[in-house]
């Protein structure tokens, strides 16, 4: 049972990593990756939104860095390693 949960969490971790990559390199309009981007947003945002309310973006000069995905990814690594 724990093995199955670990596998599911690994896929969720991959979803976060792909979402981060797509935020750096957004797909052009009309590309099929827009659907992938929407799907990843739909499955990851319920975890990120409450964390963003607690952890505000870090201001660096004229831009802000959202640390919530980093926190979630680190937590997922720890949980998967514990279940592994």
C-alpha positions as a LaTeX table, in Angstrom:
\begin{tabular}{lrrr}
\hline
Residue & $x$ (\AA) & $y$ (\AA) & $z$ (\AA) \\
\hline
Unk1 & 0.00 & 0.00 & 0.00 \\
Unk2 & 2.79 & 2.45 & 0.92 \\
Unk3 & 4.55 & 1.57 & $-2.32$ \\
Unk4 & 1.49 & 2.60 & $-4.35$ \\
Unk5 & 1.20 & 5.87 & $-2.43$ \\
Unk6 & 4.90 & 6.50 & $-3.08$ \\
Unk7 & 4.42 & 5.96 & $-6.82$ \\
Unk8 & 1.44 & 8.33 & $-6.91$ \\
Unk9 & 3.42 & 10.98 & $-5.03$ \\
Unk10 & 6.33 & 10.56 & $-7.44$ \\
Unk11 & 3.99 & 11.30 & $-10.36$ \\
Unk12 & 2.66 & 14.31 & $-8.45$ \\
Unk13 & 6.25 & 15.46 & $-7.94$ \\
Unk14 & 6.86 & 15.16 & $-11.68$ \\
Unk15 & 3.70 & 17.21 & $-12.29$ \\
Unk16 & 5.10 & 20.01 & $-10.11$ \\
Unk17 & 8.47 & 19.93 & $-11.88$ \\
Unk18 & 6.85 & 20.07 & $-15.32$ \\
Unk19 & 4.57 & 22.90 & $-14.20$ \\
Unk20 & 7.61 & 24.88 & $-13.03$ \\
Unk21 & 9.36 & 24.27 & $-16.34$ \\
Unk22 & 6.31 & 25.38 & $-18.29$ \\
Unk23 & 6.10 & 28.55 & $-16.20$ \\
Unk24 & 9.63 & 29.43 & $-17.34$ \\
Unk25 & 8.97 & 28.54 & $-20.98$ \\
Unk26 & 5.25 & 29.02 & $-21.67$ \\
Unk27 & 3.92 & 27.27 & $-24.78$ \\
Unk28 & 2.84 & 29.40 & $-27.74$ \\
Unk29 & $-0.84$ & 29.89 & $-28.45$ \\
Unk30 & $-2.47$ & 27.03 & $-30.27$ \\
Unk31 & 0.08 & 24.50 & $-29.02$ \\
Unk32 & $-1.19$ & 21.25 & $-27.48$ \\
Unk33 & 0.98 & 21.96 & $-24.43$ \\
Unk34 & $-1.52$ & 24.61 & $-23.34$ \\
Unk35 & $-3.89$ & 21.76 & $-22.43$ \\
Unk36 & $-1.11$ & 20.04 & $-20.51$ \\
Unk37 & $-0.35$ & 23.32 & $-18.73$ \\
Unk38 & $-4.02$ & 23.73 & $-17.73$ \\
Unk39 & $-4.19$ & 20.15 & $-16.47$ \\
Unk40 & $-1.04$ & 20.58 & $-14.38$ \\
Unk41 & $-2.38$ & 23.86 & $-12.98$ \\
Unk42 & $-5.64$ & 22.14 & $-12.05$ \\
Unk43 & $-3.98$ & 19.31 & $-10.13$ \\
Unk44 & $-1.23$ & 21.33 & $-8.43$ \\
Unk45 & $-2.90$ & 24.64 & $-7.58$ \\
Unk46 & $-5.07$ & 23.23 & $-4.72$ \\
Unk47 & $-1.83$ & 22.46 & $-2.86$ \\
Unk48 & 0.00 & 25.66 & $-3.79$ \\
Unk49 & $-2.75$ & 28.22 & $-3.13$ \\
Unk50 & $-3.06$ & 27.66 & 0.65 \\
Unk51 & 0.72 & 27.62 & 0.99 \\
Unk52 & 0.99 & 30.94 & $-0.87$ \\
Unk53 & $-1.37$ & 32.45 & 1.71 \\
Unk54 & 1.12 & 31.50 & 4.44 \\
Unk55 & 4.37 & 32.05 & 2.53 \\
Unk56 & 4.38 & 35.33 & 0.57 \\
Unk57 & 6.65 & 35.74 & $-2.48$ \\
Unk58 & 10.21 & 36.87 & $-1.82$ \\
Unk59 & 10.97 & 40.29 & $-3.33$ \\
Unk60 & 14.22 & 40.48 & $-5.29$ \\
Unk61 & 14.65 & 43.88 & $-6.83$ \\
Unk62 & 11.76 & 44.44 & $-9.20$ \\
Unk63 & 10.53 & 40.85 & $-9.22$ \\
Unk64 & 9.05 & 38.37 & $-6.80$ \\
Unk65 & 9.89 & 34.68 & $-6.46$ \\
Unk66 & 7.18 & 32.25 & $-5.41$ \\
Unk67 & 8.75 & 29.74 & $-3.02$ \\
Unk68 & 5.62 & 27.63 & $-2.53$ \\
Unk69 & 6.48 & 25.09 & $-5.29$ \\
Unk70 & 9.94 & 24.64 & $-3.76$ \\
Unk71 & 8.46 & 23.91 & $-0.34$ \\
Unk72 & 5.97 & 21.41 & $-1.79$ \\
Unk73 & 8.66 & 19.67 & $-3.84$ \\
Unk74 & 10.93 & 19.33 & $-0.80$ \\
Unk75 & 8.06 & 17.93 & 1.26 \\
Unk76 & 7.21 & 15.46 & $-1.50$ \\
Unk77 & 10.85 & 14.32 & $-1.67$ \\
Unk78 & 10.85 & 13.72 & 2.08 \\
Unk79 & 7.53 & 11.84 & 2.04 \\
Unk80 & 8.52 & 9.67 & $-0.95$ \\
Unk81 & 11.87 & 8.86 & 0.67 \\
Unk82 & 10.10 & 7.93 & 3.91 \\
Unk83 & 7.60 & 5.69 & 2.10 \\
Unk84 & 10.22 & 4.25 & $-0.27$ \\
\hline
\end{tabular}
